[in-house]
Amino acid sequence: MIPAIRSILAQELIKRGYSQKDIGELLGLSVAEVNYLIKGKRGDLEIKKELENDEDFTDLINSFVNKLVNEKDSEDTVISLCPLCSYARRKVLKQGSACPYDT
């Protein structure tokens, strides 16, 4: 799940003109991992396609990217994919549990 979400985030940042190095710094990933995400070598492609086709999830991604970009220089910024993953599990993939760690 998380690699599919990271892939969508990386592609959105590429669209906005960010380099793979910048994306790696924003998401806490290596440049190699960003490259794999952009090229589709990481993440379940079926899940990714399903998430990309959900308008509400796409809006959530855009809001997340805007916040990420606007707060990138703040030392207090904590990047958590939990809200994106939880939404994807519940609303898009129709899984009963919002998070496998919610036990």
Salt bridges, closest charged atoms under 4 A:
GLU12 OE1 - LYS15 NZ 3.91
GLU12 OE2 - ARG16 NE 3.02
GLU25 OE2 - LYS21 NZ 3.34
GLU33 OE1 - ARG42 NE 3.27
GLU52 OE2 - LYS48 NZ 3.84
